[in-house]
């Protein structure tokens, strides 16, 4: 199975942020913003926005003279001893913040060993998560999460997945034709959120955006009650614009 690497906005932001981090890490005594512009080749406005994000996430800190040094969050993720726990905590804080900014339950998913896996989520009393009435592993054809992950596989990878999971009709809107689904997955632009309009569960709509980190397909998704369906596209766009910190954390 191969992944289709088509860069998205979060991917570009994460790559630029990594370039900034690598430069900061080389200057243990600190590096100024002017020097960062020169060393990274990024535009001033772009660099300023990235530094703001990196400071918020704790990856860089600004010292008394205004120079930038690496932050505590970067040190924790760089430590082999507690990296897994540190990464999970870091991702959970980002997901909680995304939940509040989009006003919806938010999910982080990966495609692991040929299966769809929701690895973390953030919900709340006013942003309930979707009821997993059918295992997400066997319903990729009907969920925004599953379809987003499948779009990141090559054609053979998609066919392999569908050959192992029967495309059951979960609602009247569920696509059960593998030919139709494969056609839609093939034509799905990587920069446009994948939608689930009551295909998995009556009363729930979802959207997902891709997060390909290394050799693993991933995605960020959100779910809303159908009464809030009018907010879905705007919420998905907000999720996509703010996905870079998640991808960056997975990449470091």
N, C-alpha and C positions, 0 to 999 in steps of 0.2 A: 504493500500500500504506500502510495506517495501523496504528499500534501501539495495542494496548489497554492503557491505563495504569490498572492496578489496584494501588494502593500495597501493598507488602509491608513486613514488619518492617525489613529492611535499608534499604529506601527511606526510611522514617520516620527511622531512625537517622542515615542520611547527610544528610537534610535538616536535622535538628536540629544535627548536627555542623557543617554549613556555616554555620548561623546563629551558632554559637559562634565559628567561625573568622572570619567577617565582623566580628563585634564585637571580637574580639581585635585584628584588623588595624587597626581604627579607632583604637585606643589604643596608639600606638607606644611610649609610655613604660611600658606595662604596665597590666593591668586585674585587679582582685581577683576572687575567686570570688563574693563577695557582690555586686559590681557586675554580674558576668555573669548572676547570677540575676535581678537587677532589669532588665537590658537585654534579655535573651532571653525572659524569662517562663517559663523551664523550671524544673521542680521541682529542689530541691537534690540529691536522690539521682540524678536523671536527669543533671543537669549534672556531678556528680562522676564518674559512669561514663563520660560522653562525654569529659571532660578526661583521664581515665586512658587512654582509647583514643587520643586525639589526641597525648598525650605519648609513648606507646609508638610511634606511627607517625612521630614527629618533626615533627608539624604545629604543635605549640605547645611552648614551654619555660617552666619556672618559674624566675624570677630570685630573687635573694637575699631580697627582701622578701616573697616568696610570690606576687607578681603574675605574670600570664601574658603572654607575648609570642609572636609568631609564630616558628616553628622553621625549621631549615635545609631540611627536606624540602619545606615549603611554598614556600620561596624557589626551590628547584630546579625544582619543578613549574610555578612561575609564570614561569620564565625561558623565553623563546621559543627561545633558542639551543640548549639541550640538553633540552628538555621531553620529546621522544619517548623518548630514551635513559633519562632520569630516571624516566619513568613505567614503562617496561618493567622497569627494575631494581627499582623500588618494588613493582610487582605481583608480580615473581618472589619477592621476600622474603616477601610476604604469602602467596603460594601455598605456598612451602616450609613456612611455619609452619602453614598449614592442613593440609597433608599429614601433618605430624607429629601434629597434634592429633586428626585423624580416623582416622589409621592407614590411609590409602588414597591412591592416586594422585588428584590433583586437576587439574581442567581449567578454563580460562577460554575461553569461546566467544562469538562475536558473529555476528549475521546481517548480512552485508555484501554489498551489490549482489545481493541475492536468493539468496545462498548461505550455507550453514553453514560457519563457519570457526573451528577451534580455534586461538586466537591464542597461548596459552601453557599450559604444564602443569608440574606438579611430581611427579616419581616418584622411586623409589629401589629399592635391592636388595630391600627387604621390602615395597615398595608399587609393583609393576610396573604400567605403564600398559597399557591394552587394546591388543591387536594390531589395527591398522587394516587388516583384511583386505579390507574394502570401503570405498572412499572415503567419508568422513563426509558429503561434499557430496551424495552420491546415496543416502544411507541415513537421512535425517532421520526417516522413518516408523518406524524400528526402534531408534533410540538415544534415551537420556534427554536428551542434549544437543539433538538435533534436535527432539524433541517439546516440550521446554521453550521453545525459540526459536519454534516454530510457534504455541504457545499465546499468545504475545505479539503475534502478527499478527492482523489482522481476518480475517473469513471469506474475503473476496476474496483477501487475501494468501496464506492457506493453500491455497486452491484453485489459485492461480497456481503456487505452489511444487510442489504435487503433480502439476500438469499437465506440469511440466518434468522430473519425476523419477519413473520407473516404480517402483512399490512392489514390489520383488522380495522373494521369500520367502528370508530368510537363515538362519532356523532354523525348527523346527516351531512356535515361539511367535510368529513375526513376523505382525503384522497386515498383510494385503495388500488389505483392502477400504477404499477411500477413504471410503465412507459411514460405516463403523464408526470409522475413525480420526478423522474430522472430528467425529463425535458425542462421542468421548472427549476430544478437545482442547477442544471447546466447554464440556464439563462439568467440566474440570480447574480446581479452585480455585487462584488465584495463590499462596496461602500454603502449599499442600501440595506437597512435592517430587514431581517427575515420575520414575517408575521405569522401568527397562528390566530385566526379569527374564529374561535369556537370549534376548532378542528379536534382538539384533544378533550376539552370539557365544555359542556354547555354552560354559559354564564361567565366564561373567562376568556380574555384575549391576551396574547403575549407577543413580545418582540425580542429579537436577539441580534447581537452584533458580533462579528468574528474577532477572536484574539488568538492568533497563531503565534505560539512561543516555541522557537526551536523546531523540533520535529513532532510536536504535539499540537493537534487542533484543539482550540478552546473557544469559548464564547461567554459573553455577558448577556444576561436576559432579564426581562422584567415581566410581571403579570399584573393585570388589572381586572376588576369586575367588569362585565360587559356594559354596565351602566356608565362606566368611565371610558368607553371605547374611543370617544372623541379626543381623549388626551393621549392616545397610544403613540401616534407618530411623533408628536412633539417630545413625549417622554423618551422615546427610542433615540431621537436625535440628541437629546441631552445626555443620555447614557453613552452614546457613541463619542460625543465630544469630550466626555470625562473618563474615558476608558484607559487613557495612557498610563495613569499611576498603577493600575492593576497589571497591565502588560509589562511595565518597567519592573515591578516587584517580582514578577515571574521570571524575568530575564536576568536580573542581577545574580 
